[in-house]
Amino acid sequence: MSLTNPISSSEVGTLWLTYQEKTLIMRILEYLMKKTDDDEARNILGGLWQELNYYVMEIERIFKQQGIVIHIGFNKQDVNLEAPKLYDNGFDVMFVRILKDVSMGMYTINMNMVTMM
């Protein structure tokens, strides 16, 4: 398969790292959504989960298009949704808030590693 516009190795690495990060966060969100008592928090967590799922599917599409093996990432077997609740109410929303701050820093780093825009 000959690609007219293949992605670089640094781009593959960045996508792989992003895929790992987003699938991990999705698993954490699934646990938090199951354990929260607050409907508003569940809606916030669910909205973020949907956003991350879109990006995971987009990365998988790029991998397929480029002929790159799709990494396993983190899947539903990596988290026990039946485990007891670990945190008090409010932790879940604070987690999302901190996660957004960390993600902004990661996006800045990742932008320096890509050539195709």
N, C-alpha and C positions, 0 to 999 in steps of 0.2 A: 504494500500500500504506500503510494507516494503522495505526501501532503504538500500542497503548494505553500502553506504557511504554518509550519510546525512550531510548537511552543518550545522555548528554551529549557534547559535543565533547571535553571533557577526558578522558572515559572512552574515547572512540574513540582519542584520541592515546595514552593509556596502554596500551590494548590493542595498538595498532600498534607502539609501542616494545617492549613485551613480546614480541610476535610476532617482531620483528626479532632481538631478543636471544636468544630461545630457539632460533630456526632457525639462527642463527650458532653457538651453542654445540653444537647437534646435529651440525653439519658438522665442528666441531673434534673432538668425541667420536668420530665415525665414523673420522676419520683416526687418532686415538690408539688406538682399538680394533684397527684393522688393523695398526698398527705395534708394539703391545706384545708382549713375550715372556712376560709374566706373566699366567697364567690368572685369578688373583684380581683383578688390576687390570682385566682385560678384563670380568670380572663386575661390578665396581663401576661402570665406565664404561657398560656395557650397561644396568645398572639405572637410572642417571641418564638415559640416552638415552630409555628407556621412559617415565620420569616426565615428561620434557620433551615427548615426543611426545604424551602425553595432554593436556597443557596447550595445545599447538599446535592439536590437533584441537578442543579446547573453544573456543578463540578463533575458529577457523574456523566453528564452529557458531553462535557469537554473531554473527559478521559476517553469515552467511547469514540468520539469524533477523531481524537488524536491517536487512537489505537493503544492507549495506555491502560494497563490493568487497573481495575477499580479496587481500591484498598478496602479492607474490611471495616476499618474504623471501629467505633464503639457501637454495639448493637443491643437489642433488648435483653440478651442473655447476660449482659455485663452489669445489670442492676436488678436488685431484688425489690420489686415494688411492694412486697408484703412485709418488708422490714419495718420495725417500729419507727414512729416519727422521731427524728433526731433533733429537731429545732423548734423553737417557739414560733408563734405567729409573728409575722413581720420580717423574719429572716429571709424568706423567699423573695420578697420585693426588694430588700436591701441587697441581696445577692445579684438580682438583675441590674440594679443601679450600679454596683461596683463592676459587674461584668461589662456593662456598656462603656465605662471609663477605660477598662483594660483593653477592650476591643478597639477603641479608637487608637490607642498606642500601637496595637498590632497592625492595624490597617496602614498606619504611617510607615512602619517598618516594611511591610509587604509591598507597598507602592515603589520602594526603592529597589526591589528585586525583580520587577517585571519590565519587559521591554515592549510588549504588545499592549496597546491601549486603544 
